[in-house]
């Protein structure tokens, strides 16, 4: 009896199981094969394992390390401009030029100064001002080409010939983030800065091939002093209505001007792990919000966060160091115009001449607008994308950013052509002799020049020639002489070719790479419509 009951129970269980199996003959929709992560992925960083779709501990660590590396590469390329300005501030301080002081160059900047692609054709005044204690007024001299940039090299305003003062000199009131005080009704050009530190860069032109006028003009007109609420720019009526206080203007004080002519100092940013040390110092010194959230996020992934200690482990330092090696190599390649997909060629693809600003303009978003026959501005449509390679390229080579560097207006600002290879596409080697021909009617209304720079430092090449330049001005070195047809031939090499005038030869160093920048100040139509163009650099055999 018991045996029969047991058999019946077993049969009942089996029958129920069969019924359940029959009921469970459901079909599932196939998952698109692009969705799942494979159990094993053979990637460039090694084997990644995801049993049951969940990573192993080893895989998770590998991926975290790789993302640290990727974020570090991107962070380096996206913050070159900040490291550059921080290095410039340190370099200035090394020669006694602190915030609020200015360098000046009565004998022009020369090859001893390590400064990114500085020129020796204009009289510089350059300083950094600090808004930590409130707004500042910068009084600017007339007849200057000047820039106010924040400490991430974001443009704030031009002053001088391309600025609202139209070259007459003006008062620029710079307002820091978070300022809630009264603003004047008039009397100032009001500018807003995202960083407390602002760099003030002015370039003045020679008069009768001398810097004397510039020296005296800067001494007389350049002033920096605190803004006082209720002083200049505030009416009595506003005071009587209770909207503003009434006060006396600030004491303008004495501005410290430091002559850097012939001085040896270094303003170059580091190309190793110290890049992140500089960036952390900059982040800690400036208000939150000075940097875009995306780039700030890349830095935060490295441990660089406002108000927190940057203290990577030894392993993390090694990863960051390796990342900088690749990032710096990429930045250098972009800056030399050598990327295979280079978008900055100024002429056809086969030409060596390029300008990284014409791809995306001073914001690296859209090319500078065209100017129509009737003077109308014809903007290019935006695709909403930052031209990252152009930005990296530009700030690896240069300092200062302004629309005046890449607008298509004649007679205003300055324009540039960069060349780092010869007509065959080979890097320029200081052991060789080369020549460049500039056709007649070089498109400029003030002056033109070509200056050569050391590929490694992106600063003026250091040779027995104090000023590695050729140009139309006869100061600080001899002007280039024209050929019978009005063209000008410039020679580059370790030794001056026989019969070549001093002003038509620029000295190089054997086996040292170099590049050059052609500058046209107050460019004319031929530059923009490309009816005038320089030759390619030819190897002299």
C-alpha positions in Angstrom: 0.0 0.0 0.0 2.8 2.4 1.0 4.7 1.5 -2.2 1.6 2.3 -4.4 1.2 5.7 -2.6 4.9 6.5 -3.2 4.6 5.6 -6.8 1.5 7.7 -7.2 3.3 10.7 -5.5 6.3 10.4 -7.8 4.0 10.2 -10.9 2.1 13.3 -9.7 5.3 15.3 -9.2 6.6 14.3 -12.6 3.2 15.2 -14.2 3.3 18.6 -12.6 6.9 19.2 -13.8 5.9 18.3 -17.3 3.0 20.7 -17.1 5.3 23.5 -15.9 7.8 22.8 -18.7 5.0 22.8 -21.2 3.8 26.2 -19.8 7.4 27.6 -19.9 7.9 27.2 -23.6 8.1 31.0 -23.9 10.1 32.7 -26.6 12.3 35.7 -25.7 13.1 38.5 -28.1 16.7 38.3 -29.3 18.9 41.1 -27.9 20.6 43.2 -30.5 24.2 42.0 -30.7 25.4 45.6 -30.2 24.0 45.7 -26.7 25.7 43.0 -24.6 29.2 43.2 -23.3 31.2 40.1 -24.1 32.3 37.8 -21.4 35.9 38.3 -22.5 37.2 41.3 -24.4 40.7 41.3 -25.9 41.4 45.1 -25.8 44.5 47.2 -26.3 45.0 47.3 -22.6 44.7 43.6 -22.1 42.0 40.9 -21.5 38.8 42.3 -19.9 36.5 39.8 -18.2 32.7 40.2 -17.6 31.3 36.8 -16.3 27.5 37.3 -16.0 28.0 40.8 -17.3 29.8 41.8 -14.1 33.5 42.8 -14.2 36.2 41.0 -12.3 38.2 43.0 -9.7 41.2 42.9 -12.0 39.2 44.2 -15.0 37.7 47.0 -12.9 41.1 48.2 -11.8 42.5 48.0 -15.3 39.6 50.2 -16.6 40.0 52.7 -13.8 43.7 53.1 -14.5 43.0 53.4 -18.3 40.4 56.1 -17.7 42.8 58.0 -15.4 45.3 57.9 -18.3 42.6 59.0 -20.9 41.4 61.9 -18.7 45.0 63.0 -18.1 45.7 63.1 -21.8 42.6 65.1 -22.4 43.1 67.4 -19.4 46.6 68.2 -20.5 45.5 69.2 -24.0 42.6 71.2 -22.7 44.5 73.1 -20.1 47.7 74.1 -21.9 46.5 77.7 -21.8 46.1 77.7 -18.1 49.5 76.2 -17.4 51.1 78.6 -19.9 49.7 81.7 -18.1 50.6 80.2 -14.7 54.2 79.7 -16.0 54.3 83.2 -17.3 53.3 84.5 -13.9 56.0 82.5 -12.3 58.5 83.6 -14.9 57.6 87.3 -14.3 58.0 86.8 -10.5 61.4 85.3 -11.0 62.6 88.7 -12.3 60.7 90.8 -9.7 57.6 91.4 -11.7 54.7 90.6 -9.3 50.9 91.0 -9.8 50.2 94.6 -10.5 53.7 95.2 -12.0 54.5 95.3 -15.7 57.4 94.2 -18.0 58.4 96.7 -20.7 60.9 96.2 -23.6 62.6 99.5 -24.6 65.2 97.4 -26.6 62.6 94.8 -27.6 62.3 91.3 -26.3 65.2 89.2 -27.7 66.4 85.6 -27.9 67.4 85.4 -24.2 63.8 85.5 -23.0 62.0 82.1 -23.1 58.5 83.4 -24.1 56.1 81.6 -26.5 56.5 83.1 -30.0 57.1 86.7 -28.7 57.9 89.3 -31.3 60.7 91.8 -31.5 58.9 94.3 -33.7 56.7 96.0 -31.0 57.2 97.6 -27.7 55.6 95.3 -25.1 54.0 96.2 -21.8 52.6 93.1 -20.0 51.4 92.5 -16.5 48.9 90.5 -14.4 46.4 92.1 -12.1 44.5 90.6 -9.2 40.8 91.2 -8.6 40.7 89.3 -5.3 40.1 92.5 -3.3 37.6 93.9 -5.8 37.3 95.6 -9.2 40.3 97.3 -10.7 40.6 100.2 -13.2 43.2 99.8 -15.9 43.9 103.1 -17.8 45.4 102.3 -21.1 47.7 104.4 -23.4 46.7 105.6 -26.9 47.9 104.0 -30.1 48.3 100.5 -28.7 47.1 97.0 -29.7 46.1 95.5 -26.4 44.3 92.6 -24.9 42.6 91.7 -21.6 42.4 87.9 -21.1 41.4 85.9 -18.1 43.8 83.3 -16.6 42.4 80.5 -18.9 43.2 82.7 -21.9 39.5 83.5 -22.5 39.2 86.9 -24.2 37.7 89.7 -22.0 38.2 92.8 -24.1 40.5 94.5 -26.5 41.9 98.0 -25.7 43.5 100.4 -28.1 43.2 100.3 -31.9 40.9 97.3 -31.9 39.1 98.2 -28.6 36.2 100.4 -27.7 38.5 103.4 -27.2 39.6 103.2 -30.8 43.2 103.8 -30.0 42.6 107.0 -28.0 43.3 105.4 -24.6 40.6 104.5 -22.1 39.6 103.5 -18.7 38.7 99.8 -18.4 36.9 98.7 -15.2 37.4 95.0 -14.7 34.7 93.3 -12.5 35.4 90.0 -10.7 32.9 87.1 -10.3 30.4 87.6 -7.5 30.8 91.4 -7.3 27.5 92.9 -5.9 28.6 96.5 -5.4 27.5 99.6 -7.4 28.7 100.1 -10.9 29.3 103.5 -12.5 26.8 105.2 -14.8 29.5 106.0 -17.3 33.2 106.9 -17.8 34.5 103.4 -18.0 34.5 100.4 -20.4 33.1 97.8 -18.1 34.5 94.2 -18.4 33.6 91.1 -16.5 36.3 88.4 -15.7 35.7 84.8 -14.6 39.1 84.6 -12.9 40.5 86.9 -10.3 43.8 87.1 -12.2 43.7 88.9 -15.5 46.5 89.4 -17.9 47.0 92.8 -19.5 49.1 92.7 -22.7 49.9 95.7 -24.9 52.0 96.1 -28.0 53.0 99.5 -29.3 54.5 100.5 -32.6 57.8 102.2 -33.4 57.8 105.8 -34.3 60.7 106.8 -36.6 62.2 103.4 -35.9 62.5 104.1 -32.2 60.7 103.0 -29.0 61.1 106.4 -27.3 57.6 107.5 -28.0 56.2 104.2 -26.7 58.3 104.4 -23.6 57.1 107.9 -22.7 53.4 107.1 -23.6 53.3 104.0 -21.4 54.9 105.9 -18.5 52.4 108.7 -18.8 49.2 106.8 -19.4 49.3 103.2 -18.1 47.7 103.1 -14.6 46.2 100.4 -12.4 44.2 101.2 -9.3 41.2 100.0 -7.3 37.7 101.1 -8.3 35.9 103.1 -5.6 32.1 103.0 -5.5 30.5 106.4 -5.8 33.6 108.1 -7.3 34.3 108.7 -11.0 31.3 107.6 -13.1 28.6 108.1 -10.3 26.3 111.1 -10.4 25.2 113.2 -7.4 21.6 112.4 -8.4 22.3 108.7 -8.0 23.7 109.4 -4.5 20.8 111.6 -3.5 18.3 108.8 -4.6 20.1 106.4 -2.3 21.3 104.2 -5.1 25.0 104.7 -4.6 27.5 106.2 -2.2 29.5 109.3 -2.9 33.3 109.0 -2.6 36.6 110.4 -3.7 38.5 108.6 -6.5 41.3 106.2 -5.6 44.9 107.2 -5.4 46.4 106.0 -8.7 49.8 105.4 -7.1 53.0 104.5 -8.9 53.2 101.6 -11.4 56.3 99.5 -11.3 57.7 99.0 -14.9 60.5 96.4 -15.2 62.8 96.6 -18.3 63.3 93.0 -19.6 65.4 93.9 -22.6 68.3 91.4 -22.8 67.1 89.6 -19.6 67.3 85.8 -19.3 64.0 84.5 -17.9 61.7 81.6 -18.5 57.9 81.7 -18.9 57.4 78.3 -20.5 55.0 75.7 -19.2 56.3 72.3 -18.2 55.8 69.4 -20.5 56.0 66.7 -17.8 54.1 65.8 -14.6 54.6 69.3 -13.3 51.9 70.4 -15.7 49.4 69.1 -13.3 51.1 70.7 -10.3 50.8 74.1 -12.1 47.2 73.5 -13.0 46.3 72.5 -9.4 47.9 75.7 -8.1 45.9 77.7 -10.7 42.6 75.9 -9.7 43.2 76.5 -6.0 43.9 80.2 -6.6 40.8 81.0 -8.8 37.0 81.0 -8.1 34.9 78.0 -8.9 33.2 78.5 -12.3 36.2 79.9 -14.0 36.6 76.7 -16.0 34.0 74.8 -18.0 32.4 71.9 -16.0 33.6 69.4 -18.6 37.2 70.3 -18.3 36.9 70.7 -14.5 35.5 67.2 -14.5 38.5 65.9 -16.4 40.7 67.5 -13.7 38.5 66.2 -10.9 39.0 62.7 -12.2 42.7 63.2 -11.7 42.2 64.5 -8.1 42.5 68.2 -9.0 39.5 69.9 -7.3 39.1 73.3 -5.8 39.5 73.2 -2.0 41.0 69.7 -2.0 44.6 68.5 -1.7 46.0 67.0 -4.9 47.8 64.0 -3.6 48.0 61.2 -6.2 49.6 57.8 -5.2 52.9 56.8 -6.8 51.0 54.5 -9.2 48.8 57.4 -10.2 51.8 59.7 -10.7 53.3 57.1 -13.0 50.0 57.0 -15.0 49.9 60.8 -15.2 53.5 61.0 -16.3 52.9 58.6 -19.1 49.8 60.5 -20.2 51.7 63.8 -20.4 54.3 62.1 -22.6 51.6 61.3 -25.2 49.6 64.5 -24.7 52.6 66.7 -25.1 53.7 64.7 -28.2 50.2 65.2 -29.7 50.1 68.9 -28.8 53.5 69.4 -30.4 52.4 67.6 -33.5 49.3 69.7 -33.8 51.2 72.9 -33.2 53.7 72.1 -35.9 50.9 71.7 -38.4 51.9 68.1 -38.8 48.6 66.2 -38.1 47.5 64.2 -41.2 44.1 65.7 -40.9 45.3 69.3 -40.3 42.5 71.8 -40.8 44.6 74.9 -40.4 46.3 75.2 -43.8 45.9 78.7 -45.0 46.4 77.9 -48.7 46.0 74.5 -50.4 46.9 71.3 -48.6 50.3 71.1 -50.2 51.4 74.4 -48.8 53.4 74.6 -45.5 51.7 77.8 -44.4 49.1 77.5 -41.7 47.2 79.5 -39.1 45.3 77.6 -36.3 42.9 80.5 -35.7 41.2 80.4 -39.1 39.6 77.0 -38.5 37.5 78.1 -35.5 38.2 81.8 -34.8 39.3 83.2 -31.4 36.7 81.0 -29.6 37.7 77.9 -31.7 34.1 77.4 -32.6 33.5 79.0 -36.0 35.8 80.6 -38.6 36.0 84.4 -38.4 33.2 86.0 -40.4 33.6 87.2 -44.0 33.3 90.9 -44.7 31.1 91.7 -47.7 31.8 94.3 -50.4 29.6 96.8 -48.6 31.2 96.1 -45.2 28.5 93.8 -44.0 29.5 91.0 -41.7 28.8 87.5 -43.1 29.1 84.9 -40.3 29.8 81.3 -40.8 27.1 78.9 -39.3 28.2 77.2 -36.1 28.2 73.4 -35.9 28.2 73.7 -32.1 31.6 71.9 -31.8 34.8 73.2 -30.3 37.8 72.8 -32.6 40.0 71.1 -30.0 43.0 70.5 -32.2 43.1 74.1 -33.2 42.9 75.3 -29.6 45.6 72.9 -28.5 47.8 73.9 -31.4 47.4 77.6 -30.8 48.1 77.7 -27.1 51.1 75.3 -27.5 52.7 78.0 -29.6 51.2 81.3 -28.5 50.0 83.6 -25.7 47.1 86.0 -25.8 43.8 85.6 -27.6 41.6 88.2 -29.3 39.3 88.5 -32.3 41.9 91.0 -33.6 44.2 88.1 -34.3 41.9 86.5 -36.8 39.4 88.9 -38.2 39.1 89.7 -41.9 39.1 93.5 -41.5 41.8 95.4 -43.3 43.9 97.9 -41.5 43.2 96.6 -38.0 44.9 94.1 -35.8 47.5 91.6 -37.0 47.7 88.4 -39.0 50.0 85.5 -39.0 51.3 82.7 -41.1 53.2 79.8 -39.5 55.6 77.6 -41.4 57.6 74.6 -40.0 58.6 72.7 -43.2 60.3 73.3 -46.5 58.7 73.0 -50.0 59.2 69.2 -49.9 57.5 68.9 -46.5 60.7 68.2 -44.6 61.3 69.7 -41.1 63.6 72.8 -41.2 67.1 71.9 -40.1 69.5 74.6 -38.8 72.4 73.0 -40.6 70.9 73.8 -44.0 70.5 77.1 -45.9 67.0 78.0 -47.1 65.4 80.9 -48.8 62.0 82.5 -48.7 60.7 84.9 -51.4 58.1 87.5 -50.4 56.4 89.0 -53.6 56.1 92.8 -53.9 53.3 94.7 -52.1 53.4 92.7 -48.8 49.8 93.1 -47.4 50.4 95.4 -44.4 49.8 99.0 -43.6 52.2 99.3 -40.6 55.0 96.7 -40.9 55.8 93.1 -41.7 58.3 90.7 -40.3 59.3 87.1 -40.1 60.8 85.7 -36.9 62.2 82.2 -36.3 61.7 80.1 -33.3 63.3 77.0 -31.7 61.0 74.0 -32.2 61.6 72.8 -28.7 61.0 76.0 -26.8 58.7 77.8 -29.3 60.7 80.8 -28.3 63.1 82.9 -30.3 66.1 80.8 -31.4 69.2 81.7 -29.5 72.2 82.4 -31.8 74.9 85.1 -32.2 72.2 87.2 -33.7 70.4 89.0 -30.8 67.2 89.4 -32.9 66.4 86.4 -35.1 64.2 88.4 -37.5 63.8 90.0 -40.9 61.3 92.7 -41.6 60.4 96.2 -42.9 61.5 98.1 -39.8 65.2 99.0 -39.3 65.0 98.6 -35.5 66.0 96.6 -33.6 68.0 95.2 -36.5 68.6 96.1 -40.1 65.6 96.2 -42.4 65.4 93.7 -45.2 66.3 95.0 -48.7 64.2 94.5 -51.7 65.2 93.0 -55.0 64.9 95.0 -58.3 61.4 93.7 -58.9 60.2 94.8 -55.4 60.2 91.2 -54.0 62.2 90.4 -50.9 64.3 87.2 -50.5 65.2 86.1 -46.9 67.9 83.5 -46.3 68.1 81.2 -43.3 71.2 79.3 -42.3 74.2 78.9 -40.0 76.3 81.2 -42.2 75.3 84.3 -44.2 75.5 83.6 -47.9 77.9 85.8 -49.9 76.4 89.0 -51.1 73.3 88.9 -48.9 72.6 92.0 -46.9 72.5 91.7 -43.1 68.8 92.4 -42.9 68.0 89.6 -45.3 69.7 86.8 -43.4 68.5 85.0 -40.2 71.0 82.8 -38.4 70.2 79.2 -37.5 72.0 76.5 -35.4 73.1 73.2 -37.1 70.9 70.3 -36.3 68.4 72.3 -34.4 64.8 72.4 -35.7 63.1 75.7 -36.2 59.9 77.3 -37.5 58.9 80.8 -38.5 56.0 83.2 -38.2 55.3 85.9 -40.8 53.4 88.8 -39.3 51.5 91.5 -41.1 50.4 94.3 -38.8 47.3 96.2 -40.0 46.9 93.7 -42.8 45.5 94.7 -46.2 43.2 93.0 -48.7 45.9 90.8 -50.3 46.3 88.8 -47.2 42.6 87.9 -46.9 41.8 87.3 -50.6 45.1 85.4 -50.9 46.1 87.3 -54.0 49.4 87.8 -52.3 51.2 84.8 -50.8 54.7 84.0 -49.8 56.7 81.3 -51.6 57.3 78.0 -49.9 60.7 77.8 -48.0 63.2 76.4 -50.5 66.3 74.4 -49.6 69.4 76.0 -51.1 71.6 73.2 -52.5 
